[in-house]
Amino acid sequence: MWDLILNDPVAWGSILGIGIIVAMGAFYTYLFIHNTKENR
């Protein structure tokens, strides 16, 4: 099963896309928390 996933470019694209979405979400959450702390 893992060989199929590792050799499939479509699967890599999906994994990369999900990773980017998660990273952006975490980054914006961090910025939001950082900015709200500064204003108080």
C-alpha positions as CSV (number, residue, x, y, z in Angstrom):
1,M,0.0,0.0,0.0
2,W,2.8,2.5,0.9
3,D,4.7,1.8,-2.3
4,L,1.6,2.7,-4.3
5,I,1.1,6.0,-2.3
6,L,4.8,6.9,-2.5
7,N,5.0,6.3,-6.3
8,D,1.8,8.1,-7.1
9,P,2.2,11.8,-8.1
10,V,-1.5,12.5,-7.5
11,A,-1.2,11.3,-3.9
12,W,1.9,13.5,-3.4
13,G,-0.1,16.5,-4.7
14,S,-2.9,15.8,-2.3
15,I,-0.6,15.4,0.6
16,L,1.3,18.5,-0.3
17,G,-2.0,20.5,-0.6
18,I,-3.2,19.3,2.7
19,G,0.1,20.1,4.3
20,I,0.1,23.6,2.9
21,I,-3.5,24.2,4.2
22,V,-2.6,22.9,7.7
23,A,0.5,25.1,7.8
24,M,-1.3,28.2,6.7
25,G,-4.1,27.6,9.2
26,A,-1.5,27.2,12.0
27,F,0.4,30.3,10.8
28,Y,-2.7,32.5,10.8
29,T,-3.8,31.1,14.2
30,Y,-0.4,32.0,15.6
31,L,-0.6,35.5,14.1
32,F,-4.1,36.0,15.5
33,I,-3.1,34.9,19.0
34,H,0.1,37.0,18.9
35,N,-1.9,40.1,17.8
36,T,-4.6,39.7,20.4
37,K,-2.0,39.3,23.1
38,E,-0.3,42.5,22.0
39,N,-3.5,44.6,22.1
40,R,-4.4,43.8,25.7
